[in-house]
């Protein structure tokens, strides 16, 4: 995008190149000029709004090309100050450049324009290490700080550590990890160790929310709740079309870990076995054995790693029961079904839109503290990883 | 399968602590406007949000002959037209529509209820509705008693051993104290109070619920929320439309019954109540009732000191000429029904002694606005000499319910100049500047609560009767005495001059809205 100096262009999202040391002054000047311009032209006033700080860090330039659109879309729901950091070539000449821009919307035809600010910082060479200290000086005071880290969690990196230290919450997406399973185990270990005070959150977990809601809903009916204590088999199918490249089982692992943590299933000996493209979790509770199979299957919709179906089964002397959720041909929907001895099959189709990555980030921005349920599921992941 | 009483452990960390149990909602009056504009769209949106259980069904109960399929088609059109989420999602609708049934029946005929019982039993069997039912009275109030009695006689009102039965009743809950008591007596002969959900959709609005959060989730307001700091409270519900073809209804209601006895007293309770011991249905409703019980009763002979009425004449609304009330369809040419009213209420308790609450509501006013304005007392000592032409404005905390939902605080600040001049400025919070997402409709929240058995936002019998006990003397006095010269305000103006004089006598004035 070509930088500009025109106030109207800047408040429409065009970046203006500024000196790093004068970012705050430039922003203040921008709003003063925008207010005066609106007054002169008898246009609706401009209102600067900010409810949180969002730090976005790109460890390299990859994927950063759409960041302006993302921030603009997030600001529709969450007025925020976005500080986008892009790390370029670490062996290049040390440089740190900055741009400011704003994204505005008018919720009502006659109302004021609501504007949020975006600051872009691009560094190369040694200046990359200055990104966290530059960002900390630009935070809007007394507001929550959320770090959206784009890439593998770099627990050994000084930059990652510094950014986490200034954040209340860290958003990761294990779908995007280069080695998802191994990196997920790393995250689980760090969260369990409580070696970082910030709350962690994984968009793969957010993608599971509708699956968790529908699963829980089976057992809201008191007459099915007792089945929870008799489940002995779970089958999770997840999308993996390419038979050659390794599948991405993180969502399947997380949903299994969620069930285990909520239902007090403990890892048994040989708790986690990798059998070709499938995984098997061997769990137990009060002497009852629970086998959880994570199956990689082809599926026409979604992306690699997305859940395709989930079945919870109870087989005992008194009869059987099966609670299943499967994606339908319409990728926006899922079918839920209850079958079993003495039960009329109960079947229905429900909306099951997981939403784009951006929509998931938007959901996560609504939460400011620790997600205890996620952290408990990660404890199981960590337990399994250590066996 | 045996029923279990322990909590669902999978619910932790999800949006809701639970979703409703499988159940069937029977809507009496399913061919009416409320069903198609509000109820079915709200239920469909709950289904879309995955907040309804498997086995959820709706039975439309009305006189018109119609098949299940025709009812489904009609409801689909209704959702297509009135739902906040459009267009309809085909697969989700198909699944939701499978649970829609229709019973063509006359609510006066006993055999209608036998047919209803049979259909309910079939749905319990086929859809696993677990014998849980909600009866929704979306019919004119004149039909309430008959339906309730018939449900009782048909044995449909009792909760079975394995299920529950609830009834949701739309306002108005009576026309005055006597009729409210009569309705409640009838209801209580058939349903226990914990089965009865009296719905006032106003209370389901996000902004109304936020009053509760504003007061009890923020520590800074409580110390000043009392007679020591607050001068008075103005609660306004203004509409910028006339009666819009509902003249016949309005003739029977008037603004007191339509707005003040229910919506506005609910708002007053939220502002004036003490903090409940817990956020549960009875604790919250106990506190609301306590407020009403401490309001000073208005003796019929004293009504003129506490209330003013008005009726609009012809004028202009939004740049268009507007008819006077008496020329509206269904309105008597010499009608004395009030379309505007102000009521001053005094709460005789430790917190609110001598702090008047002014409730004003009217039709055909210049703006549509509902707000609560809490006006604080002036600074105790006038330190700054302000020019007589520039009086110091009071601090006002305004809670805007609709439109432009938000909260603002007015305070004085120094005008930048070498001379000391003070100007009022606003510190504003607007929902849409902080939250971009669209809030759910009030009916979605209230229906979900009704299905979950949470009656916190529903009116309890004692609240309804206490509210009527306060308001009925005004209605009776106005019925007995001749009305002022009606019409006494023009459509498109703020109030009759009597209303201005009324508040000015107290040394106050209406807020400019």
Interface residues (C-beta under 8 A of the other chain):
Chain A: X47 X49 X51 X75 X76 X77 X78 X79 X107 X108 X111 X114 X209 X210 X212 X213 X214 X215 X216 X217 X218 X219 X220 X221 X222 X223 X224 X225 X226 X227 X228 X259 X262 X263 X321 X328 X330 X332 X333 X336 X338 X342 X343 X344 X346 X347 X348 X349 X350 X351 X352 X371 X372 X373 X374
Chain B: X1 X2 X3 X4 X5 X6 X8 X9 X10 X11 X12 X13 X14 X15 X18 X19 X20 X21 X22 X47 X48 X49 X50 X53 X54 X55 X89 X90 X91 X92 X94 X95 X98 X125 X126 X127 X128 X130 X162 X404 X432 X433 X434 X435 X436 X437
